[in-house]
Each structure stands twice: as structure tokens, then as C-alpha cells.
Amino acid sequence: MTIILGIDPGSRITGYGVIRQQAGKVEYLGSGCIRTSGEQLSDKLKQIYDGISEIILQFKPDLFAIEQVFMAKNPDSALKLGQARGSAIVAAVNAGLPVAEYSARQVKQSVVGTGAADKEQVQHMVKQLLKLPACPQADAADALAVALCHTHTQHTLLRMAGKVQGTVRGRLR
């Protein structure tokens, strides 16, 4: 059994999603958003760090997966996003969690099947894959998609190495 915490970082809203992977099945444990307040970036970064630290204490994840920074049109936005990511990563590292990073394109490809998927498609597929009664909020859905991407990536790597039960020479039986 492995618990994965997925993060969709942002300086105003940081989404989080927690799933459990056991025997090839994935189960939803929780999700939500850390909404920062105030004008100072330093205050927002502390709120992100504190929020992620609290989520780690609550869910006790084994792994931490986070979306990489994409190059935004506004360099200032990209810098703030990078700092928000850093704050979340420090919370994970301080808790002793291994950190995996995935591009937005990798996440969308893994969950939806195309790297050009829009937010609504990601929300819909997260709802379907985790058998949720409704679509999660967009930032929480993105974070759950990051966690799902991690499980899919690890499963694929193990299958390619012939380490997954039920495989013969890397193929599922």
C-alpha cells in the first residue's frame, strides 16, 4: 500500500490530492486547496509550507508528486509559481518524503491521453478514474491528476522491467 500526495502549486491557490495505491487499484483519500491571503509573497509561501506540512501530518503519505513550472507569458508569474513549488517541496523534504516532478503535459497525457487536454477534461477523467460522485474543484483535480500520473508512471516502469505481478516479459497476462 502506497499513499501519494499530489500537488498543483500556485501562489494564490495550491491544490492537493491524496490517493492510495494498493494491488494495482487506486483509491481517493482526499483533496482540496490551500488558499493564501495577504499581499506579501513571503507570507503566502509560509501559508503554503504550513498547509502542506499539515496535510502530510494528516494523511501520512509515502510519496510526494508535484507539477513542474511551465514557462508562462509573464516571467513574474513563473517566478512566483517556482517559489510556491519550492515552499511545497521543502515541506515534503522536511517530512522525509521522496519528491517526483512531472510536467503539465506528462500529467495530462497520463490521465486524459493527450498532453493538450483542457482543465475540464482533466476534471472529468479524475472523476472517472477515482469513481468520485462529482468533479473536484479544478486545482484539486489537477493535484489528483499529478498523483495519478505518478502511479501510472511507476506502474509502467515496473511493468517494463517485468516487476509487476501478472506480467510475462513485460506484457500483462
Buried (B, 14 or more C-beta within 10 A) or exposed (E): EBBBBBBBBBBBBBBBBBBBBEEEEBEBBBBBBBEBEEEEBEEBBBBBBEBBBEBBEEBEBBBBBBBBBEEEEEEEBBBBBBBBBBBBBBBBEEBEBEBBBBBBBBBBBBBBEEEEBEBEBBBBBBBEBBEBEEBBBBBBBBBBBBBBBBBBBBBEEBBEEEEBEEBEEEEEE
